[in-house]
Amino acid sequence: MTQRHALFGFIATLTTLVLVLAITFIAAYFVPGLIGKVEAFGLGTVTGGLTTLAASFRPRQPTGGEPNA
């Protein structure tokens, strides 16, 4: 993965995270009873997974034993 691809992946993941949180906050504002259902959906799991995924976008340097693909 090149630095450019890593940056695109990071930005896409971060955008998704912000979008999920924004939609959740907007929905909770208009429908207060939805908050318990959102937690049942696992919003913390979704955001935690996206945060972990965002941290994984680092360009990898090829090691000596691997052929270049």
Secondary structure, DSSP 8 states (H G I E B T S, - for coil): --HHHHHHHHHHHHHHHHHHHHHHHHHHHH-GGGHHHHHHHTHHHHHHHHHHHHHT-------TTS---
